[in-house]
Amino acid sequence: MKIFSVALSPHDHNTYDGKFHNQRERHTRLKHNIPWHFNSYPTQDTKHKMNHNDGSAGVNFYDQYFKPDDHELLAFTTTIGGLKQIPHADINEEFLNFTPSYLWDYMRRGNQYYIDHHQSHAAYAYLTSGYKESDILAIDGRGWKFNCIFIDKTGKITDLSDKMGIGTLWNYVSQKVGMGYLGAGKLMGLAAYGRYSLSVHSMIDYYSDNNFKFPKQADKILNGSVPTHERVDITPKVIAHTLQVATEALIEQYVYPLKTCENLCIAGGVAYNGYVNENFTKHYTKVHVPPAPGDEGQSLGTYMHADYVLNNNVHIPDVYAGKEYDFVGDEKVDIKEVAQAIADGKVIGWFQGKSESGNRALGNRSILADPRNPDIKDIINHNIKRREDYRPFAPSVLEEHYKEYFDTNQPSPYMSRIMPVISDKIPGVTHIDNTARIQTVNREQNQKFYDLINEFYKITGIPMLVNTSFNCQEPIVETPQEAINTFNKTEMDILVINDYIMRKMG
């Protein structure tokens, strides 16, 4: 049975047909695809209403995506707020009233297949792990029936929604401290700079214990206008640090006691919290976080769930599942020359093949630089990314060498964990708290990226590169032209697109 899947969300809307992961923000050029409904879809004239075997009202969708001649089944999931922004969508309430008890529960009507938001996260994480059995944590800011669920090794769902409003909390606080909607990633980067505040933690505990409502003085606490007896000023740094501490405490209180085996899979927006994920490796033998754990990966999980249940097939999406673009330049690239340029202090735009799934650049849409340079963070943040100066960068390290530089017990192929740095040779990727969010790279994952890092290793003796996403105040570049535009408007020195190299004039 051929399947087409879609995640209907107020942000990070995406589709998947088994090969192409259509992350809409990459094409609309709107961060988090907000407001996607003004740009993502064709006009009403191109609207296509599906034919339904059961005659139900069902889901209206568009010719641009789902085509009944090519696919026999529409698998979908949704998020609170997502349906209101779907023009002309008519969702059968029977789907939306569905509440699963086990991971593999589902509802099907004719050629429509529905699962809950958090089931989609969980299926994606579990099926990509390769584990025969696993606990699963799907933890998000919001979903449909849940905000957070724990699934034990038998597939049974435990609803933690009334205890673990972590995702919404991070989003709320990020807005209050001026980092904007969905600014949790920025806030996490700031946490390392702060100190602990008991008054902020007490406010968070109040929120957790009172149906996710803040005390009346919450805004005053967050803006530092409430006097405290602490010897610490309430600044965004302090708030971020305390929020991280409180998050880890909530997980220790409510998640760790539910453990049923030695493997754990994690997905949902909170799965981008690398400190939390690394802590889990102290409690589980193996921890797996997929490359697109947030809502941008929902269509993948929905497709995989339907394929597993209906076709008895374990489909594992390619990490690089975007579109491929033809490009011919004037000069062929020499990987050794690129490695030498990085060693000489150049900053490289690196564009290869299909784009990665998820929000992390994993070697196909990357900006690369020398991790030995203590000033490289400031150079890239100020001159290229044009973002906050405290934001750290990840090291992409050859898998066979990661234990020489980082204190962790397992590889991290998707930049999902933050761990201590144990070397003073790589200041460019060492955060202020002496940690790094690493990507381990082997040749099977990405041969060309591996070869480039390996050439740099031969030159410098350092088996890694600084790796940050290829963008400048925009979604990650998707097309060669977008890569060229970003290259031209920033202070990158060299651009490599597939097998060709471009240089700045003068």
Secondary structure, 3 states (H helix, E strand, C coil): CCEEEEEECCCCCEEECCCCEEEHHHHHCCHHHCCHHHCCCCCHHHEEECCCCCCCCCCEEECCCCCCCCCCEEEEEECCCCHHHCCCCCCCHHHHCCCCCECCCCEEECCEEECCHHHHHHHHHHHHHCCCCCEEEEECCCCCCCCEEEECCCCEEEECCCCCCHHHHHHHHHHHCCCCCCCHHHHHHHHCCCCCCHHHHHHHHHHHHCCCCCCCCHHHHHCCCCCCCCCCCCCHHHHHHHHHHHHHHHHHHHCHHHCCCCEEEEECHHHHCHHHHHHHCCCCCEEECCCCCCHHHHHHHHHHHHHHHHHCCCCCCCCECCCCCCCCCCCECCHHHHHHHHHCCCCEEEECCCCECCCCCCCCEEEEECCCCCCHHHHHHHHHHCCCCCCCCEEEEEHHHHHHCECCCCCCCCCCCEEEECCCCCHHHCCCCCEEECEEECCCCCHHHHHHHHHHHHHHCCCEEEEEECCCCCCCCCCHHHHHHHHHHCCCCEEEECCEEEECCC
